[in-house]
Amino acid sequence: MRRYLQIADYLELIPTETGFHALARFRRDFDERRIEQLAMQADLLVRPLSNYCIEPLDSLRGIALGYGCVSPSQIEDAAVRLRQVFAAA
């Protein structure tokens, strides 16, 4: 879990009470599409929040993270790789 906290430098989780996805806002000025591309190269699947908006929201940029059917150890591994994605962006 400690490794997951390292991505808190880049993401702020949006509170939710149900579901199989977590939504996270960028804490810095990142391009959603660039993060999506880099994540794919790291064998991670994330989706830009703008995919779910009817109209563009410049004030809300971030990603959707799926976690259904994923073990805690897989989540930790993905968090490490996601941190590397943000560091490379």
PDB file of N, CA, C and O in Angstrom:
ATOM      1  N   MET A   1       0.816  -1.196   0.000  1.00  0.00           N
ATOM      2  CA  MET A   1       0.000   0.000   0.000  1.00  0.00           C
ATOM      3  C   MET A   1       0.859   1.259   0.000  1.00  0.00           C
ATOM      4  O   MET A   1       0.458   2.285  -0.550  1.00  0.00           O
ATOM      5  N   ARG A   2       2.010   1.188   0.600  1.00  0.00           N
ATOM      6  CA  ARG A   2       2.893   2.354   0.654  1.00  0.00           C
ATOM      7  C   ARG A   2       3.275   2.816  -0.753  1.00  0.00           C
ATOM      8  O   ARG A   2       3.364   4.015  -1.019  1.00  0.00           O
ATOM      9  N   ARG A   3       3.502   1.846  -1.657  1.00  0.00           N
ATOM     10  CA  ARG A   3       3.869   2.206  -3.022  1.00  0.00           C
ATOM     11  C   ARG A   3       2.719   2.927  -3.717  1.00  0.00           C
ATOM     12  O   ARG A   3       2.949   3.812  -4.542  1.00  0.00           O
ATOM     13  N   TYR A   4       1.480   2.551  -3.388  1.00  0.00           N
ATOM     14  CA  TYR A   4       0.325   3.221  -3.978  1.00  0.00           C
ATOM     15  C   TYR A   4       0.308   4.695  -3.603  1.00  0.00           C
ATOM     16  O   TYR A   4      -0.023   5.550  -4.425  1.00  0.00           O
ATOM     17  N   LEU A   5       0.657   4.983  -2.385  1.00  0.00           N
ATOM     18  CA  LEU A   5       0.621   6.370  -1.919  1.00  0.00           C
ATOM     19  C   LEU A   5       1.555   7.267  -2.720  1.00  0.00           C
ATOM     20  O   LEU A   5       1.360   8.481  -2.755  1.00  0.00           O
ATOM     21  N   GLN A   6       2.551   6.697  -3.353  1.00  0.00           N
ATOM     22  CA  GLN A   6       3.468   7.499  -4.152  1.00  0.00           C
ATOM     23  C   GLN A   6       2.772   8.148  -5.344  1.00  0.00           C
ATOM     24  O   GLN A   6       3.243   9.176  -5.830  1.00  0.00           O
ATOM     25  N   ILE A   7       1.672   7.588  -5.829  1.00  0.00           N
ATOM     26  CA  ILE A   7       0.979   8.221  -6.954  1.00  0.00           C
ATOM     27  C   ILE A   7       0.074   9.351  -6.480  1.00  0.00           C
ATOM     28  O   ILE A   7      -0.502  10.071  -7.296  1.00  0.00           O
ATOM     29  N   ALA A   8      -0.054   9.508  -5.172  1.00  0.00           N
ATOM     30  CA  ALA A   8      -0.843  10.619  -4.636  1.00  0.00           C
ATOM     31  C   ALA A   8      -0.223  11.963  -5.014  1.00  0.00           C
ATOM     32  O   ALA A   8      -0.908  12.985  -4.976  1.00  0.00           O
ATOM     33  N   ASP A   9       1.042  11.980  -5.373  1.00  0.00           N
ATOM     34  CA  ASP A   9       1.674  13.208  -5.867  1.00  0.00           C
ATOM     35  C   ASP A   9       1.046  13.653  -7.184  1.00  0.00           C
ATOM     36  O   ASP A   9       1.075  14.834  -7.532  1.00  0.00           O
ATOM     37  N   TYR A  10       0.482  12.700  -7.902  1.00  0.00           N
ATOM     38  CA  TYR A  10      -0.045  12.965  -9.237  1.00  0.00           C
ATOM     39  C   TYR A  10      -1.563  12.942  -9.326  1.00  0.00           C
ATOM     40  O   TYR A  10      -2.147  13.605 -10.184  1.00  0.00           O
ATOM     41  N   LEU A  11      -2.203  12.183  -8.447  1.00  0.00           N
ATOM     42  CA  LEU A  11      -3.650  11.980  -8.521  1.00  0.00           C
ATOM     43  C   LEU A  11      -4.355  12.274  -7.212  1.00  0.00           C
ATOM     44  O   LEU A  11      -3.810  12.055  -6.130  1.00  0.00           O
ATOM     45  N   GLU A  12      -5.572  12.773  -7.326  1.00  0.00           N
ATOM     46  CA  GLU A  12      -6.466  12.940  -6.176  1.00  0.00           C
ATOM     47  C   GLU A  12      -7.708  12.110  -6.456  1.00  0.00           C
ATOM     48  O   GLU A  12      -8.445  12.393  -7.400  1.00  0.00           O
ATOM     49  N   LEU A  13      -7.944  11.087  -5.643  1.00  0.00           N
ATOM     50  CA  LEU A  13      -9.115  10.241  -5.847  1.00  0.00           C
ATOM     51  C   LEU A  13     -10.397  11.013  -5.557  1.00  0.00           C
ATOM     52  O   LEU A  13     -10.479  11.771  -4.591  1.00  0.00           O
ATOM     53  N   ILE A  14     -11.391  10.806  -6.407  1.00  0.00           N
ATOM     54  CA  ILE A  14     -12.713  11.395  -6.214  1.00  0.00           C
ATOM     55  C   ILE A  14     -13.515  10.391  -5.393  1.00  0.00           C
ATOM     56  O   ILE A  14     -13.669   9.246  -5.819  1.00  0.00           O
ATOM     57  N   PRO A  15     -14.031  10.784  -4.226  1.00  0.00           N
ATOM     58  CA  PRO A  15     -14.742   9.832  -3.361  1.00  0.00           C
ATOM     59  C   PRO A  15     -15.925   9.170  -4.071  1.00  0.00           C
ATOM     60  O   PRO A  15     -16.678   9.814  -4.802  1.00  0.00           O
ATOM     61  N   THR A  16     -16.061   7.871  -3.832  1.00  0.00           N
ATOM     62  CA  THR A  16     -17.187   7.101  -4.351  1.00  0.00           C
ATOM     63  C   THR A  16     -17.566   6.044  -3.329  1.00  0.00           C
ATOM     64  O   THR A  16     -16.742   5.629  -2.514  1.00  0.00           O
ATOM     65  N   GLU A  17     -18.806   5.616  -3.379  1.00  0.00           N
ATOM     66  CA  GLU A  17     -19.252   4.621  -2.406  1.00  0.00           C
ATOM     67  C   GLU A  17     -19.509   3.259  -3.029  1.00  0.00           C
ATOM     68  O   GLU A  17     -19.616   2.269  -2.305  1.00  0.00           O
ATOM     69  N   THR A  18     -19.609   3.180  -4.353  1.00  0.00           N
ATOM     70  CA  THR A  18     -19.866   1.908  -5.014  1.00  0.00           C
ATOM     71  C   THR A  18     -19.141   1.863  -6.350  1.00  0.00           C
ATOM     72  O   THR A  18     -18.593   2.866  -6.808  1.00  0.00           O
ATOM     73  N   GLY A  19     -19.145   0.695  -6.963  1.00  0.00           N
ATOM     74  CA  GLY A  19     -18.629   0.556  -8.313  1.00  0.00           C
ATOM     75  C   GLY A  19     -17.342  -0.227  -8.397  1.00  0.00           C
ATOM     76  O   GLY A  19     -16.782  -0.667  -7.392  1.00  0.00           O
ATOM     77  N   PHE A  20     -16.889  -0.387  -9.625  1.00  0.00           N
ATOM     78  CA  PHE A  20     -15.672  -1.123  -9.909  1.00  0.00           C
ATOM     79  C   PHE A  20     -14.602  -0.238 -10.539  1.00  0.00           C
ATOM     80  O   PHE A  20     -13.608  -0.728 -11.074  1.00  0.00           O
ATOM     81  N   HIS A  21     -14.822   1.068 -10.467  1.00  0.00           N
ATOM     82  CA  HIS A  21     -13.863   2.036 -10.998  1.00  0.00           C
ATOM     83  C   HIS A  21     -13.624   3.131  -9.969  1.00  0.00           C
ATOM     84  O   HIS A  21     -14.520   3.507  -9.213  1.00  0.00           O
ATOM     85  N   ALA A  22     -12.414   3.625  -9.960  1.00  0.00           N
ATOM     86  CA  ALA A  22     -12.086   4.807  -9.161  1.00  0.00           C
ATOM     87  C   ALA A  22     -11.838   5.939 -10.146  1.00  0.00           C
ATOM     88  O   ALA A  22     -11.240   5.736 -11.202  1.00  0.00           O
ATOM     89  N   LEU A  23     -12.296   7.115  -9.799  1.00  0.00           N
ATOM     90  CA  LEU A  23     -12.050   8.303 -10.611  1.00  0.00           C
ATOM     91  C   LEU A  23     -11.018   9.150  -9.892  1.00  0.00           C
ATOM     92  O   LEU A  23     -11.061   9.306  -8.671  1.00  0.00           O
ATOM     93  N   ALA A  24     -10.086   9.696 -10.669  1.00  0.00           N
ATOM     94  CA  ALA A  24      -9.011  10.476 -10.061  1.00  0.00           C
ATOM     95  C   ALA A  24      -8.723  11.720 -10.891  1.00  0.00           C
ATOM     96  O   ALA A  24      -8.601  11.657 -12.115  1.00  0.00           O
ATOM     97  N   ARG A  25      -8.616  12.850 -10.199  1.00  0.00           N
ATOM     98  CA  ARG A  25      -8.236  14.122 -10.835  1.00  0.00           C
ATOM     99  C   ARG A  25      -6.717  14.233 -10.850  1.00  0.00           C
ATOM    100  O   ARG A  25      -6.030  13.745  -9.953  1.00  0.00           O
ATOM    101  N   PHE A  26      -6.213  14.883 -11.886  1.00  0.00           N
ATOM    102  CA  PHE A  26      -4.778  15.165 -11.930  1.00  0.00           C
ATOM    103  C   PHE A  26      -4.458  16.295 -10.955  1.00  0.00           C
ATOM    104  O   PHE A  26      -5.188  17.284 -10.892  1.00  0.00           O
ATOM    105  N   ARG A  27      -3.391  16.158 -10.209  1.00  0.00           N
ATOM    106  CA  ARG A  27      -2.925  17.222  -9.316  1.00  0.00           C
ATOM    107  C   ARG A  27      -2.033  18.218 -10.057  1.00  0.00           C
ATOM    108  O   ARG A  27      -1.773  19.319  -9.571  1.00  0.00           O
ATOM    109  N   ARG A  28      -1.572  17.812 -11.238  1.00  0.00           N
ATOM    110  CA  ARG A  28      -0.696  18.661 -12.046  1.00  0.00           C
ATOM    111  C   ARG A  28      -1.276  18.763 -13.454  1.00  0.00           C
ATOM    112  O   ARG A  28      -2.293  18.142 -13.764  1.00  0.00           O
ATOM    113  N   ASP A  29      -0.636  19.533 -14.278  1.00  0.00           N
ATOM    114  CA  ASP A  29      -1.121  19.784 -15.632  1.00  0.00           C
ATOM    115  C   ASP A  29      -0.686  18.662 -16.581  1.00  0.00           C
ATOM    116  O   ASP A  29       0.349  18.767 -17.239  1.00  0.00           O
ATOM    117  N   PHE A  30      -1.475  17.600 -16.646  1.00  0.00           N
ATOM    118  CA  PHE A  30      -1.197  16.482 -17.541  1.00  0.00           C
ATOM    119  C   PHE A  30      -2.238  16.442 -18.642  1.00  0.00           C
ATOM    120  O   PHE A  30      -3.377  16.869 -18.459  1.00  0.00           O
ATOM    121  N   ASP A  31      -1.825  15.919 -19.793  1.00  0.00           N
ATOM    122  CA  ASP A  31      -2.732  15.691 -20.911  1.00  0.00           C
ATOM    123  C   ASP A  31      -3.339  14.293 -20.755  1.00  0.00           C
ATOM    124  O   ASP A  31      -2.616  13.299 -20.703  1.00  0.00           O
ATOM    125  N   GLU A  32      -4.663  14.226 -20.681  1.00  0.00           N
ATOM    126  CA  GLU A  32      -5.333  12.940 -20.461  1.00  0.00           C
ATOM    127  C   GLU A  32      -4.967  11.905 -21.526  1.00  0.00           C
ATOM    128  O   GLU A  32      -4.698  10.747 -21.208  1.00  0.00           O
ATOM    129  N   ARG A  33      -4.958  12.324 -22.771  1.00  0.00           N
ATOM    130  CA  ARG A  33      -4.668  11.390 -23.878  1.00  0.00           C
ATOM    131  C   ARG A  33      -3.224  10.890 -23.806  1.00  0.00           C
ATOM    132  O   ARG A  33      -2.954   9.725 -24.099  1.00  0.00           O
ATOM    133  N   ARG A  34      -2.321  11.746 -23.427  1.00  0.00           N
ATOM    134  CA  ARG A  34      -0.910  11.347 -23.293  1.00  0.00           C
ATOM    135  C   ARG A  34      -0.757  10.318 -22.177  1.00  0.00           C
ATOM    136  O   ARG A  34      -0.043   9.328 -22.333  1.00  0.00           O
ATOM    137  N   ILE A  35      -1.423  10.551 -21.064  1.00  0.00           N
ATOM    138  CA  ILE A  35      -1.371   9.590 -19.956  1.00  0.00           C
ATOM    139  C   ILE A  35      -1.974   8.258 -20.394  1.00  0.00           C
ATOM    140  O   ILE A  35      -1.437   7.198 -20.076  1.00  0.00           O
ATOM    141  N   GLU A  36      -3.074   8.309 -21.114  1.00  0.00           N
ATOM    142  CA  GLU A  36      -3.706   7.077 -21.610  1.00  0.00           C
ATOM    143  C   GLU A  36      -2.730   6.302 -22.506  1.00  0.00           C
ATOM    144  O   GLU A  36      -2.597   5.086 -22.368  1.00  0.00           O
ATOM    145  N   GLN A  37      -2.052   6.998 -23.417  1.00  0.00           N
ATOM    146  CA  GLN A  37      -1.093   6.347 -24.326  1.00  0.00           C
ATOM    147  C   GLN A  37       0.079   5.733 -23.564  1.00  0.00           C
ATOM    148  O   GLN A  37       0.448   4.583 -23.801  1.00  0.00           O
ATOM    149  N   LEU A  38       0.657   6.503 -22.656  1.00  0.00           N
ATOM    150  CA  LEU A  38       1.790   5.993 -21.879  1.00  0.00           C
ATOM    151  C   LEU A  38       1.370   4.818 -21.005  1.00  0.00           C
ATOM    152  O   LEU A  38       2.132   3.866 -20.830  1.00  0.00           O
ATOM    153  N   ALA A  39       0.168   4.882 -20.460  1.00  0.00           N
ATOM    154  CA  ALA A  39      -0.335   3.781 -19.638  1.00  0.00           C
ATOM    155  C   ALA A  39      -0.483   2.509 -20.481  1.00  0.00           C
ATOM    156  O   ALA A  39      -0.142   1.418 -20.024  1.00  0.00           O
ATOM    157  N   MET A  40      -0.987   2.648 -21.697  1.00  0.00           N
ATOM    158  CA  MET A  40      -1.109   1.483 -22.584  1.00  0.00           C
ATOM    159  C   MET A  40       0.251   0.854 -22.836  1.00  0.00           C
ATOM    160  O   MET A  40       0.380  -0.370 -22.848  1.00  0.00           O
ATOM    161  N   GLN A  41       1.260   1.683 -23.036  1.00  0.00           N
ATOM    162  CA  GLN A  41       2.611   1.170 -23.257  1.00  0.00           C
ATOM    163  C   GLN A  41       3.134   0.430 -22.032  1.00  0.00           C
ATOM    164  O   GLN A  41       3.988  -0.448 -22.153  1.00  0.00           O
ATOM    165  N   ALA A  42       2.625   0.781 -20.853  1.00  0.00           N
ATOM    166  CA  ALA A  42       3.012   0.118 -19.610  1.00  0.00           C
ATOM    167  C   ALA A  42       2.065  -1.031 -19.264  1.00  0.00           C
ATOM    168  O   ALA A  42       2.085  -1.552 -18.149  1.00  0.00           O
ATOM    169  N   ASP A  43       1.229  -1.420 -20.243  1.00  0.00           N
ATOM    170  CA  ASP A  43       0.261  -2.508 -20.076  1.00  0.00           C
ATOM    171  C   ASP A  43      -0.775  -2.197 -18.989  1.00  0.00           C
ATOM    172  O   ASP A  43      -1.166  -3.069 -18.213  1.00  0.00           O
ATOM    173  N   LEU A  44      -1.207  -0.931 -18.957  1.00  0.00           N
ATOM    174  CA  LEU A  44      -2.243  -0.483 -18.038  1.00  0.00           C
ATOM    175  C   LEU A  44      -3.394   0.097 -18.856  1.00  0.00           C
ATOM    176  O   LEU A  44      -3.176   0.703 -19.905  1.00  0.00           O
ATOM    177  N   LEU A  45      -4.600  -0.089 -18.378  1.00  0.00           N
ATOM    178  CA  LEU A  45      -5.759   0.473 -19.055  1.00  0.00           C
ATOM    179  C   LEU A  45      -6.381   1.543 -18.163  1.00  0.00           C
ATOM    180  O   LEU A  45      -6.939   1.245 -17.107  1.00  0.00           O
ATOM    181  N   VAL A  46      -6.275   2.769 -18.598  1.00  0.00           N
ATOM    182  CA  VAL A  46      -6.931   3.898 -17.927  1.00  0.00           C
ATOM    183  C   VAL A  46      -7.703   4.656 -18.995  1.00  0.00           C
ATOM    184  O   VAL A  46      -7.342   4.618 -20.172  1.00  0.00           O
ATOM    185  N   ARG A  47      -8.746   5.332 -18.595  1.00  0.00           N
ATOM    186  CA  ARG A  47      -9.551   6.105 -19.529  1.00  0.00           C
ATOM    187  C   ARG A  47      -9.638   7.553 -19.066  1.00  0.00           C
ATOM    188  O   ARG A  47      -9.845   7.813 -17.881  1.00  0.00           O
ATOM    189  N   PRO A  48      -9.480   8.495 -19.989  1.00  0.00           N
ATOM    190  CA  PRO A  48      -9.620   9.911 -19.639  1.00  0.00           C
ATOM    191  C   PRO A  48     -11.037  10.213 -19.137  1.00  0.00           C
ATOM    192  O   PRO A  48     -12.016   9.693 -19.672  1.00  0.00           O
ATOM    193  N   LEU A  49     -11.135  11.049 -18.115  1.00  0.00           N
ATOM    194  CA  LEU A  49     -12.462  11.442 -17.632  1.00  0.00           C
ATOM    195  C   LEU A  49     -13.261  12.152 -18.717  1.00  0.00           C
ATOM    196  O   LEU A  49     -14.490  12.093 -18.725  1.00  0.00           O
ATOM    197  N   SER A  50     -12.569  12.820 -19.630  1.00  0.00           N
ATOM    198  CA  SER A  50     -13.275  13.535 -20.693  1.00  0.00           C
ATOM    199  C   SER A  50     -14.082  12.589 -21.584  1.00  0.00           C
ATOM    200  O   SER A  50     -15.014  13.029 -22.257  1.00  0.00           O
ATOM    201  N   ASN A  51     -13.740  11.299 -21.599  1.00  0.00           N
ATOM    202  CA  ASN A  51     -14.533  10.323 -22.355  1.00  0.00           C
ATOM    203  C   ASN A  51     -15.962  10.239 -21.841  1.00  0.00           C
ATOM    204  O   ASN A  51     -16.860   9.822 -22.572  1.00  0.00           O
ATOM    205  N   TYR A  52     -16.177  10.626 -20.607  1.00  0.00           N
ATOM    206  CA  TYR A  52     -17.474  10.477 -19.967  1.00  0.00           C
ATOM    207  C   TYR A  52     -18.224  11.803 -19.838  1.00  0.00           C
ATOM    208  O   TYR A  52     -19.247  11.873 -19.156  1.00  0.00           O
ATOM    209  N   CYS A  53     -17.727  12.837 -20.480  1.00  0.00           N
ATOM    210  CA  CYS A  53     -18.336  14.169 -20.394  1.00  0.00           C
ATOM    211  C   CYS A  53     -19.060  14.504 -21.693  1.00  0.00           C
ATOM    212  O   CYS A  53     -18.564  14.215 -22.781  1.00  0.00           O
ATOM    213  N   ILE A  54     -20.229  15.113 -21.572  1.00  0.00           N
ATOM    214  CA  ILE A  54     -20.970  15.558 -22.745  1.00  0.00           C
ATOM    215  C   ILE A  54     -20.260  16.743 -23.376  1.00  0.00           C
ATOM    216  O   ILE A  54     -20.148  16.831 -24.598  1.00  0.00           O
ATOM    217  N   GLU A  55     -19.784  17.651 -22.539  1.00  0.00           N
ATOM    218  CA  GLU A  55     -19.039  18.824 -22.989  1.00  0.00           C
ATOM    219  C   GLU A  55     -17.685  18.830 -22.282  1.00  0.00           C
ATOM    220  O   GLU A  55     -17.574  18.352 -21.153  1.00  0.00           O
ATOM    221  N   PRO A  56     -16.653  19.371 -22.940  1.00  0.00           N
ATOM    222  CA  PRO A  56     -15.333  19.421 -22.298  1.00  0.00           C
ATOM    223  C   PRO A  56     -15.368  20.195 -20.982  1.00  0.00           C
ATOM    224  O   PRO A  56     -16.011  21.239 -20.877  1.00  0.00           O
ATOM    225  N   LEU A  57     -14.679  19.675 -20.001  1.00  0.00           N
ATOM    226  CA  LEU A  57     -14.553  20.336 -18.702  1.00  0.00           C
ATOM    227  C   LEU A  57     -13.073  20.545 -18.417  1.00  0.00           C
ATOM    228  O   LEU A  57     -12.405  19.645 -17.908  1.00  0.00           O
ATOM    229  N   ASP A  58     -12.566  21.708 -18.737  1.00  0.00           N
ATOM    230  CA  ASP A  58     -11.147  21.974 -18.521  1.00  0.00           C
ATOM    231  C   ASP A  58     -10.763  21.897 -17.050  1.00  0.00           C
ATOM    232  O   ASP A  58      -9.613  21.613 -16.716  1.00  0.00           O
ATOM    233  N   SER A  59     -11.719  22.148 -16.181  1.00  0.00           N
ATOM    234  CA  SER A  59     -11.419  22.147 -14.751  1.00  0.00           C
ATOM    235  C   SER A  59     -11.377  20.731 -14.172  1.00  0.00           C
ATOM    236  O   SER A  59     -10.946  20.546 -13.034  1.00  0.00           O
ATOM    237  N   LEU A  60     -11.813  19.741 -14.934  1.00  0.00           N
ATOM    238  CA  LEU A  60     -11.840  18.367 -14.427  1.00  0.00           C
ATOM    239  C   LEU A  60     -11.099  17.463 -15.410  1.00  0.00           C
ATOM    240  O   LEU A  60     -11.684  16.915 -16.344  1.00  0.00           O
ATOM    241  N   ARG A  61      -9.806  17.326 -15.175  1.00  0.00           N
ATOM    242  CA  ARG A  61      -9.009  16.423 -15.991  1.00  0.00           C
ATOM    243  C   ARG A  61      -8.485  15.319 -15.105  1.00  0.00           C
ATOM    244  O   ARG A  61      -8.027  15.557 -13.987  1.00  0.00           O
ATOM    245  N   GLY A  62      -8.557  14.118 -15.616  1.00  0.00           N
ATOM    246  CA  GLY A  62      -8.092  12.981 -14.840  1.00  0.00           C
ATOM    247  C   GLY A  62      -8.353  11.688 -15.574  1.00  0.00           C
ATOM    248  O   GLY A  62      -8.512  11.672 -16.794  1.00  0.00           O
ATOM    249  N   ILE A  63      -8.395  10.588 -14.811  1.00  0.00           N
ATOM    250  CA  ILE A  63      -8.566   9.272 -15.403  1.00  0.00           C
ATOM    251  C   ILE A  63      -9.510   8.411 -14.574  1.00  0.00           C
ATOM    252  O   ILE A  63      -9.701   8.628 -13.377  1.00  0.00           O
ATOM    253  N   ALA A  64     -10.092   7.429 -15.250  1.00  0.00           N
ATOM    254  CA  ALA A  64     -10.862   6.379 -14.593  1.00  0.00           C
ATOM    255  C   ALA A  64      -9.963   5.153 -14.485  1.00  0.00           C
ATOM    256  O   ALA A  64      -9.293   4.772 -15.444  1.00  0.00           O
ATOM    257  N   LEU A  65      -9.961   4.550 -13.315  1.00  0.00           N
ATOM    258  CA  LEU A  65      -9.127   3.382 -13.029  1.00  0.00           C
ATOM    259  C   LEU A  65     -10.034   2.209 -12.655  1.00  0.00           C
ATOM    260  O   LEU A  65     -10.786   2.294 -11.685  1.00  0.00           O
ATOM    261  N   GLY A  66      -9.968   1.127 -13.409  1.00  0.00           N
ATOM    262  CA  GLY A  66     -10.759  -0.051 -13.077  1.00  0.00           C
ATOM    263  C   GLY A  66     -10.048  -0.894 -12.043  1.00  0.00           C
ATOM    264  O   GLY A  66      -8.827  -1.048 -12.093  1.00  0.00           O
ATOM    265  N   TYR A  67     -10.809  -1.447 -11.095  1.00  0.00           N
ATOM    266  CA  TYR A  67     -10.186  -2.311 -10.093  1.00  0.00           C
ATOM    267  C   TYR A  67     -11.007  -3.553  -9.782  1.00  0.00           C
ATOM    268  O   TYR A  67     -10.646  -4.322  -8.890  1.00  0.00           O
ATOM    269  N   GLY A  68     -12.111  -3.764 -10.506  1.00  0.00           N
ATOM    270  CA  GLY A  68     -12.908  -4.977 -10.307  1.00  0.00           C
ATOM    271  C   GLY A  68     -12.111  -6.202 -10.744  1.00  0.00           C
ATOM    272  O   GLY A  68     -11.413  -6.162 -11.757  1.00  0.00           O
ATOM    273  N   CYS A  69     -12.211  -7.271  -9.997  1.00  0.00           N
ATOM    274  CA  CYS A  69     -11.521  -8.536 -10.315  1.00  0.00           C
ATOM    275  C   CYS A  69     -10.007  -8.386 -10.363  1.00  0.00           C
ATOM    276  O   CYS A  69      -9.341  -9.093 -11.120  1.00  0.00           O
ATOM    277  N   VAL A  70      -9.459  -7.485  -9.575  1.00  0.00           N
ATOM    278  CA  VAL A  70      -8.016  -7.279  -9.521  1.00  0.00           C
ATOM    279  C   VAL A  70      -7.568  -7.496  -8.073  1.00  0.00           C
ATOM    280  O   VAL A  70      -8.150  -6.942  -7.140  1.00  0.00           O
ATOM    281  N   SER A  71      -6.534  -8.302  -7.907  1.00  0.00           N
ATOM    282  CA  SER A  71      -6.053  -8.600  -6.555  1.00  0.00           C
ATOM    283  C   SER A  71      -5.285  -7.412  -5.976  1.00  0.00           C
ATOM    284  O   SER A  71      -4.793  -6.569  -6.726  1.00  0.00           O
ATOM    285  N   PRO A  72      -5.179  -7.340  -4.654  1.00  0.00           N
ATOM    286  CA  PRO A  72      -4.403  -6.256  -4.033  1.00  0.00           C
ATOM    287  C   PRO A  72      -2.957  -6.197  -4.535  1.00  0.00           C
ATOM    288  O   PRO A  72      -2.419  -5.105  -4.715  1.00  0.00           O
ATOM    289  N   SER A  73      -2.323  -7.343  -4.762  1.00  0.00           N
ATOM    290  CA  SER A  73      -0.937  -7.317  -5.250  1.00  0.00           C
ATOM    291  C   SER A  73      -0.877  -6.781  -6.680  1.00  0.00           C
ATOM    292  O   SER A  73       0.083  -6.099  -7.039  1.00  0.00           O
ATOM    293  N   GLN A  74      -1.884  -7.079  -7.499  1.00  0.00           N
ATOM    294  CA  GLN A  74      -1.929  -6.525  -8.848  1.00  0.00           C
ATOM    295  C   GLN A  74      -2.152  -5.016  -8.811  1.00  0.00           C
ATOM    296  O   GLN A  74      -1.602  -4.285  -9.635  1.00  0.00           O
ATOM    297  N   ILE A  75      -2.950  -4.553  -7.869  1.00  0.00           N
ATOM    298  CA  ILE A  75      -3.190  -3.120  -7.718  1.00  0.00           C
ATOM    299  C   ILE A  75      -1.892  -2.420  -7.331  1.00  0.00           C
ATOM    300  O   ILE A  75      -1.570  -1.360  -7.869  1.00  0.00           O
ATOM    301  N   GLU A  76      -1.152  -3.007  -6.404  1.00  0.00           N
ATOM    302  CA  GLU A  76       0.124  -2.406  -5.997  1.00  0.00           C
ATOM    303  C   GLU A  76       1.099  -2.334  -7.171  1.00  0.00           C
ATOM    304  O   GLU A  76       1.763  -1.318  -7.374  1.00  0.00           O
ATOM    305  N   ASP A  77       1.177  -3.412  -7.936  1.00  0.00           N
ATOM    306  CA  ASP A  77       2.063  -3.427  -9.100  1.00  0.00           C
ATOM    307  C   ASP A  77       1.638  -2.373 -10.119  1.00  0.00           C
ATOM    308  O   ASP A  77       2.479  -1.670 -10.680  1.00  0.00           O
ATOM    309  N   ALA A  78       0.337  -2.265 -10.354  1.00  0.00           N
ATOM    310  CA  ALA A  78      -0.172  -1.272 -11.302  1.00  0.00           C
ATOM    311  C   ALA A  78       0.094   0.144 -10.811  1.00  0.00           C
ATOM    312  O   ALA A  78       0.386   1.033 -11.611  1.00  0.00           O
ATOM    313  N   ALA A  79      -0.005   0.361  -9.508  1.00  0.00           N
ATOM    314  CA  ALA A  79       0.263   1.690  -8.952  1.00  0.00           C
ATOM    315  C   ALA A  79       1.714   2.107  -9.188  1.00  0.00           C
ATOM    316  O   ALA A  79       1.993   3.268  -9.487  1.00  0.00           O
ATOM    317  N   VAL A  80       2.628   1.160  -9.052  1.00  0.00           N
ATOM    318  CA  VAL A  80       4.041   1.451  -9.297  1.00  0.00           C
ATOM    319  C   VAL A  80       4.235   1.819 -10.763  1.00  0.00           C
ATOM    320  O   VAL A  80       4.914   2.797 -11.075  1.00  0.00           O
ATOM    321  N   ARG A  81       3.642   1.043 -11.661  1.00  0.00           N
ATOM    322  CA  ARG A  81       3.781   1.325 -13.095  1.00  0.00           C
ATOM    323  C   ARG A  81       3.092   2.642 -13.465  1.00  0.00           C
ATOM    324  O   ARG A  81       3.585   3.379 -14.319  1.00  0.00           O
ATOM    325  N   LEU A  82       1.960   2.941 -12.830  1.00  0.00           N
ATOM    326  CA  LEU A  82       1.269   4.196 -13.115  1.00  0.00           C
ATOM    327  C   LEU A  82       2.095   5.385 -12.653  1.00  0.00           C
ATOM    328  O   LEU A  82       2.120   6.420 -13.319  1.00  0.00           O
ATOM    329  N   ARG A  83       2.756   5.249 -11.543  1.00  0.00           N
ATOM    330  CA  ARG A  83       3.646   6.330 -11.076  1.00  0.00           C
ATOM    331  C   ARG A  83       4.741   6.579 -12.111  1.00  0.00           C
ATOM    332  O   ARG A  83       5.088   7.727 -12.387  1.00  0.00           O
ATOM    333  N   GLN A  84       5.279   5.509 -12.678  1.00  0.00           N
ATOM    334  CA  GLN A  84       6.298   5.649 -13.709  1.00  0.00           C
ATOM    335  C   GLN A  84       5.746   6.340 -14.947  1.00  0.00           C
ATOM    336  O   GLN A  84       6.446   7.112 -15.602  1.00  0.00           O
ATOM    337  N   VAL A  85       4.484   6.058 -15.264  1.00  0.00           N
ATOM    338  CA  VAL A  85       3.828   6.737 -16.398  1.00  0.00           C
ATOM    339  C   VAL A  85       3.807   8.230 -16.157  1.00  0.00           C
ATOM    340  O   VAL A  85       4.189   9.003 -17.035  1.00  0.00           O
ATOM    341  N   PHE A  86       3.362   8.653 -14.970  1.00  0.00           N
ATOM    342  CA  PHE A  86       3.291  10.078 -14.670  1.00  0.00           C
ATOM    343  C   PHE A  86       4.679  10.718 -14.646  1.00  0.00           C
ATOM    344  O   PHE A  86       4.850  11.852 -15.091  1.00  0.00           O
ATOM    345  N   ALA A  87       5.652  10.000 -14.133  1.00  0.00           N
ATOM    346  CA  ALA A  87       7.015  10.532 -14.091  1.00  0.00           C
ATOM    347  C   ALA A  87       7.576  10.737 -15.502  1.00  0.00           C
ATOM    348  O   ALA A  87       8.397  11.628 -15.720  1.00  0.00           O
ATOM    349  N   ALA A  88       7.139   9.922 -16.449  1.00  0.00           N
ATOM    350  CA  ALA A  88       7.616  10.043 -17.833  1.00  0.00           C
ATOM    351  C   ALA A  88       6.844  11.052 -18.658  1.00  0.00           C
ATOM    352  O   ALA A  88       7.287  11.448 -19.736  1.00  0.00           O
ATOM    353  N   ALA A  89       5.684  11.472 -18.155  1.00  0.00           N
ATOM    354  CA  ALA A  89       4.815  12.378 -18.944  1.00  0.00           C
ATOM    355  C   ALA A  89       5.331  13.804 -18.934  1.00  0.00           C
ATOM    356  O   ALA A  89       4.723  14.685 -19.543  1.00  0.00           O
TER     357      ALA A  89
END
